[in-house]
Amino acid sequence: MIGAFLLTLLAGFSAAAPLRGPYLVDASSTAVRICWRAEKDECAAWNDLVPDAQFQYTIAASTRRWTARPLPMAGEALRFAAFGDSGSGRAAQQAVAATLEAYAPQFVLLAGDLVYPRGADQGYDARYFEPYAPLLSRIPFFPSPGNHDYANAGANREKGESRFRSAYAKIHRRPRYYAFTVGDARFFSLDTNAPYGVAAAAPIAKGSPQWRWLEKELAASPELWKIALFHVPAYSSGKHGGDERVRAALEPLFSKYGVDLAIQGHDHHYERTAKIKKTVYAVVGTGGAGLRGLKWRDRAEWSEFALVEHGFLGVELRGGSLKIEFYDENGQIRDFAEITKAPRKDRRPRKSRSP
């Protein structure tokens, strides 16, 4: 089934064709929110879509029509991609973006540092909207902030807060941390930049508002799968390494409530851990920024696979199986792992929903 709606029919919007976008900033199995920039930044929401039915949309004076599809409902298979540290504007970012498009994910998770060097609005066109334009108009990208999205780690609170609010938060329409559901999975996007020295970031330490929010969200989640997304890693063999403060804050919650996969950025390599307590940690700072070697020649016992290549993590989730594949920038699969579990009989399925 194909539906169509014209955003120009909604009162109050500019009549000019979009200069930036369009891009999906939020979606569920029955709703979508689309933003663009013409004479100003604008968004429109569509809240009664038919699940799994393709739809078309057009914007303002543009004669072009774009096609998109709602996200899967509970019980349906998922196929998504994840990477971070991408917004360099280099050839590697373009190559990863092309391979990503061929992978055809239903949505994308971004593990921070979306636009180098300081996350400024003027950098977004060349380093975010242009590389991912074919996908941004069709599927939602769910970001987690990185230190460079706060104007770099050394930013004072006032400057970092101002830049964060004027660029990252305005473009992505997201708070520092949030959760959303797609299919049988609940996703938790976190801000782990405070331990790295980003004064404007949300504290993550035990007892902080973000930590209390996360525990409440995890405890309330009936979904079979739980996946976390954040920038500064808990486990990594890279230049920065795993941050002990991030680990101390998150690992007990992940273990208690059964987080299956933690997607991290910050270090510019790919790495997958063995299951640590209940969680597999993956570093995917491979989206296009300059690569960095591993910090230790002999990696820790928890490190199961590491690779210094650009690329992205492809994840397929179907029933009790979660498959992980790392695709390099040429589209070659360089790593594979699978997590399996038995469905809980007492699980209460619900529709895909956004925050």
C-alpha positions in Angstrom: 0.0 0.0 0.0 1.3 3.5 -0.8 -0.1 6.6 0.8 0.8 10.2 0.0 0.6 13.5 1.9 1.7 17.0 1.0 3.3 19.0 3.8 2.5 22.2 1.8 -1.1 21.7 2.8 -0.2 22.3 6.5 -0.6 25.9 7.4 2.3 28.0 8.6 5.1 26.4 6.5 7.4 28.2 4.1 6.5 28.0 0.4 10.2 27.7 -0.5 11.8 24.4 -1.6 14.0 22.8 1.0 17.7 23.8 1.1 18.5 21.1 3.7 16.9 17.7 3.9 14.2 16.4 4.2 15.2 14.0 6.9 13.3 11.8 9.3 14.1 12.7 12.9 11.7 10.3 14.5 9.5 7.3 13.6 7.5 4.5 15.0 5.3 1.8 13.4 2.5 4.3 12.9 4.1 7.8 13.0 6.9 9.8 11.5 8.3 13.3 12.0 10.1 14.9 9.1 12.2 18.1 9.2 13.9 20.3 6.6 15.3 23.8 6.1 13.9 26.2 3.6 13.6 29.9 4.8 13.8 28.5 8.3 14.0 25.1 10.0 10.6 23.4 10.0 9.1 20.0 10.9 5.8 18.2 10.3 4.4 15.1 12.0 2.2 12.3 10.5 0.6 10.2 13.3 -1.7 7.7 11.7 0.3 5.8 9.2 -0.6 2.2 8.2 2.0 -0.2 9.7 4.5 -1.6 7.2 2.9 0.5 4.4 5.1 2.6 2.2 4.1 6.2 1.8 5.2 9.2 -0.2 5.6 12.9 0.8 6.6 16.2 -0.8 7.6 19.5 0.6 6.6 23.1 -0.1 7.5 24.3 -3.6 9.5 21.2 -4.5 8.1 19.0 -7.2 10.0 16.0 -5.9 8.4 13.2 -4.0 10.2 11.1 -1.4 9.3 7.6 -0.2 9.6 6.2 3.3 8.1 3.4 5.4 7.2 3.2 9.1 9.4 1.2 11.5 8.6 -2.5 12.2 6.1 -3.5 14.9 6.6 -6.0 17.7 7.2 -9.5 16.3 8.7 -8.3 13.1 12.4 -8.6 12.1 14.8 -5.7 12.4 17.7 -4.7 10.3 19.7 -1.6 11.4 23.2 -0.2 11.2 25.4 1.6 13.7 28.6 3.6 13.6 30.1 6.7 15.1 32.9 9.3 14.7 31.8 9.9 11.1 31.6 13.6 10.3 35.0 14.2 8.8 34.0 15.0 5.2 36.8 12.7 4.0 36.6 10.1 1.3 36.3 7.4 3.9 33.0 8.8 5.1 31.6 8.9 1.6 32.7 5.3 1.1 31.0 4.1 4.3 27.9 6.1 3.4 27.7 4.3 0.0 28.2 0.9 1.5 25.6 1.8 4.2 23.0 2.7 1.5 23.6 -0.7 -0.2 23.0 -2.5 3.1 19.5 -0.9 3.2 18.9 -0.6 7.0 15.5 0.2 8.4 17.2 2.8 10.7 20.6 3.9 11.8 22.2 4.4 15.3 24.9 7.1 15.5 27.5 6.8 18.4 28.5 10.4 18.5 30.9 12.9 16.9 28.6 13.5 14.0 30.3 16.7 12.7 34.0 17.5 13.2 35.6 19.5 14.6 33.0 21.3 16.8 29.6 20.2 15.8 28.7 23.6 14.3 25.6 24.1 12.1 27.6 25.2 9.1 29.5 21.8 9.1 26.3 19.7 8.9 25.6 20.1 5.2 28.9 18.7 3.9 29.6 16.3 6.7 26.1 14.9 7.5 23.3 15.8 5.2 25.1 15.4 1.9 26.8 12.0 2.6 23.6 10.4 4.0 21.0 12.3 1.9 19.6 9.2 0.1 18.9 7.5 3.5 18.0 10.5 5.6 14.9 11.1 3.5 13.7 7.5 3.9 14.7 6.3 7.4 15.4 7.8 10.8 18.9 8.2 12.3 18.9 8.0 16.1 22.0 9.8 17.5 23.9 9.8 20.8 26.0 12.9 21.4 29.8 12.8 21.2 32.3 15.2 22.8 32.8 17.0 19.4 29.0 17.6 19.3 29.6 19.7 22.4 32.2 21.9 20.7 35.0 19.5 21.9 36.0 18.1 25.2 37.6 21.3 26.5 34.5 23.4 26.0 33.4 25.4 29.1 29.8 24.9 30.2 28.3 28.1 28.7 30.0 27.7 25.3 29.4 24.0 25.0 25.8 24.3 26.1 25.2 27.1 23.6 26.7 25.2 20.7 24.9 21.9 21.7 21.5 23.7 21.8 22.1 25.6 18.5 23.2 22.7 16.4 22.9 19.1 17.7 19.7 19.5 19.6 18.1 21.8 17.0 18.9 19.5 14.1 18.2 16.1 15.7 15.4 17.3 17.9 16.6 15.0 20.7 17.5 15.5 24.4 20.9 14.3 25.7 19.5 10.9 26.6 16.3 9.1 25.5 14.8 5.7 24.8 12.7 4.3 22.0 11.2 1.0 20.9 11.4 -0.7 17.5 10.0 -4.2 17.1 11.0 -6.4 19.9 13.9 -4.2 21.0 14.2 -1.2 23.4 17.0 1.2 22.7 18.7 3.5 25.2 20.7 6.5 23.8 22.9 7.8 26.6 25.3 10.8 27.1 28.6 9.5 28.5 30.7 12.5 27.8 30.9 14.0 31.3 33.6 11.7 32.5 35.7 12.7 29.5 35.7 16.3 30.7 32.7 17.8 28.7 31.3 20.2 31.2 28.1 20.7 29.4 27.3 17.0 29.2 24.8 15.2 31.4 26.4 13.5 34.4 26.2 9.7 34.2 27.6 8.7 37.6 25.5 6.5 39.9 22.7 8.6 41.4 22.7 11.3 38.8 19.5 12.2 37.0 20.5 10.4 33.9 21.5 7.3 35.8 18.2 7.2 37.7 16.3 7.7 34.5 18.2 4.8 32.9 17.5 2.5 35.8 13.8 3.4 35.7 13.6 2.8 31.9 15.5 -0.5 32.1 13.3 -1.8 34.9 10.1 -0.9 33.0 11.1 -2.4 29.7 9.3 -5.7 28.8 11.0 -6.0 25.4 13.0 -9.1 24.7 16.1 -7.2 23.5 17.8 -4.2 25.1 20.4 -2.2 23.3 22.4 0.8 24.6 24.1 3.5 22.5 26.7 5.9 23.7 29.9 7.7 22.7 32.7 7.4 25.4 33.1 3.7 25.8 33.0 1.4 28.8 35.3 -1.1 27.1 37.8 -0.4 24.4 41.4 -1.3 23.5 41.9 1.9 21.5 43.8 5.1 22.2 41.3 6.5 24.7 40.5 3.1 26.1 37.4 2.2 28.2 36.5 4.8 30.8 36.3 3.3 34.2 33.8 5.9 35.4 31.4 5.0 32.5 31.9 1.3 33.3 31.2 1.8 37.0 28.0 3.6 36.2 26.6 1.4 33.5 27.8 -2.1 34.0 25.8 -2.9 37.1 22.6 -1.6 35.5 23.4 -3.5 32.2 24.0 -6.7 34.2 20.9 -6.3 36.5 18.5 -5.6 33.7 20.0 -7.6 30.9 21.3 -5.2 28.3 22.3 -7.4 25.4 24.4 -5.1 23.2 26.2 -1.8 23.9 27.2 0.3 20.9 30.1 2.7 21.6 32.2 5.3 19.7 35.1 7.7 20.5 37.9 5.3 19.7 38.5 5.1 15.9 38.5 1.3 15.3 36.2 -1.6 15.4 36.1 -4.0 18.4 33.8 -6.5 19.8 34.0 -8.0 23.3 33.0 -11.4 24.5 29.9 -11.3 26.6 30.8 -9.4 29.8 28.3 -10.5 32.4 25.2 -10.1 30.2 26.4 -7.6 27.6 28.5 -7.6 24.4 30.2 -4.2 23.9 31.1 -3.0 20.4 33.3 0.0 19.5 32.3 1.4 16.1 34.1 4.7 15.8 34.6 3.8 12.2 32.3 6.1 10.3 34.9 8.2 8.5 37.2 10.1 10.9 40.9 9.2 10.8 41.7 5.7 12.2 43.8 5.0 15.2 45.7 1.9 16.2 45.0 -0.2 19.2 46.5 0.9 22.5 47.8 -2.5 23.5 49.6 -5.0 21.3 48.1 -7.8 23.5 44.5 -6.9 24.0 42.6 -7.7 27.2 40.9 -11.1 27.6 37.5 -9.6 27.1 38.4 -8.4 23.6 37.2 -11.0 21.1 37.9 -9.2 17.8 39.4 -5.9 16.8 40.0 -4.3 13.4 41.4 -0.9 12.4 39.2 -0.2 9.3 36.4 2.1 8.4 32.9 0.6 8.2 29.7 0.1 10.2 28.0 -2.5 12.3 25.1 -4.3 10.7 22.6 -5.9 13.1 19.8 -8.2 12.2 17.3 -9.1 14.9 14.7 -11.9 14.4 12.9 -13.5 17.3 15.5 -14.9 19.7 18.5 -14.2 17.5 20.6 -11.1 17.2 23.2 -11.2 14.5 26.2 -8.8 14.4 28.3 -8.2 11.3 31.0 -5.6 10.7 31.1 -4.3 7.1 34.2 -2.5 6.0 34.0 0.5 3.6 34.1 -1.9 0.6 31.1 -3.9 1.8 33.1 -6.9 2.9 32.0 -8.7 6.1 35.0 -8.7 8.5 33.4 -10.0 11.7 30.3 -12.0 12.7 28.7 -12.9 16.0 25.3 -14.0 17.2 23.5 -13.6 20.5 20.6 -16.0 21.1 18.0 -16.2 23.8 14.6 -17.8 24.4 11.6 -15.5 24.2 10.1 -14.7 27.6 6.5 -16.0 27.9 5.5 -13.2 30.2 6.6 -10.5 27.8 4.0 -8.0 26.9 4.5 -6.8 23.3 3.8 -3.2 22.4 3.9 -1.1 19.3 7.1 0.5 18.2 7.2 3.9 19.8 9.4 6.9 20.2 10.2 8.8 23.4 
